[in-house]
Amino acid sequence: MHRQFLYLSQMTPQANYRHLGDITQQATSLNRRDRIHAALLFDGYRFCQRVQGPAEAVGALLMRLHKDARHSGMRMLADELLQPGAVNWPVSTCPWLSGYCDALEFDAFDTGSALQGQAALEHFERILRHADLRP
Ligand SMILES: Cc1cc2nc3c(=O)[nH]c(=O)nc-3n(C[C@H](O)[C@H](O)[C@H](O)COP(=O)(O)O)c2cc1C
């Protein structure tokens, strides 16, 4: 069984832009090992990340993310199990995608009638398509 989740969090004051490089390096090799695909967007203050992969590995990553002092205030926007047939992301070639996006883009997750579930995942897809992704 596969699982995907989407969350929003804030970079902590003790973290800085140098940590983004560390996270990318660490996550790329761990995700390749765990057959996980993650897409992380950063607006200069908030992180929004979608993680997809085998349910057990995704659950283990979620626990590591909760303990990571480089961000805080993790709020789940979506969390669902997927049938293996519904999975079509290119894990072997793409364990990690990251990039910057405009701060306004995350407001739909963060204001009064905040998006949740499928609507949140679809909004994330739209932001990802327009984000300034690293090569
Ligand atoms: C915003 C953010 C996103 C992260 N994404 C991943 C990821 O996709 N995969 C991963 O293995 N670690 C990711 N990490 C790092 C993990 O939190 C953790 O430090 C790493 O998996 C190593 O865990 P360990 O130190 O307990 O061995 C991320 C950290 C942050 C702050």
The ligand as a Gaussian input file, in Angstrom:
#p B3LYP/6-31G(d) Opt

LIG

0 1
 C       11.164000      20.807000       5.399000
 C       11.908000      19.503000       5.497000
 C       11.722000      18.515000       4.531000
 C       12.402000      17.300000       4.608000
 N       12.184000      16.334000       3.655000
 C       12.777000      15.119000       3.792000
 C       12.519000      14.077000       2.855000
 O       11.785000      14.215000       1.880000
 N       13.149000      12.889000       3.060000
 C       13.995000      12.660000       4.118000
 O       14.500000      11.542000       4.253000
 N       14.259000      13.636000       4.992000
 C       13.673000      14.862000       4.862000
 N       13.946000      15.848000       5.769000
 C       14.935000      15.564000       6.837000
 C       14.333000      14.735000       7.947000
 O       13.566000      15.553000       8.810000
 C       15.451000      14.012000       8.763000
 O       16.362000      14.962000       9.260000
 C       16.203000      13.048000       7.865000
 O       15.310000      12.171000       7.240000
 C       17.227000      12.210000       8.672000
 O       16.628000      11.675000       9.783000
 P       17.505000      11.256000      11.054000
 O       18.365000      12.414000      11.373000
 O       16.503000      10.926000      12.112000
 O       18.317000      10.075000      10.599000
 C       13.300000      17.068000       5.696000
 C       13.473000      18.075000       6.654000
 C       12.793000      19.280000       6.571000
 C       13.017000      20.338000       7.618000

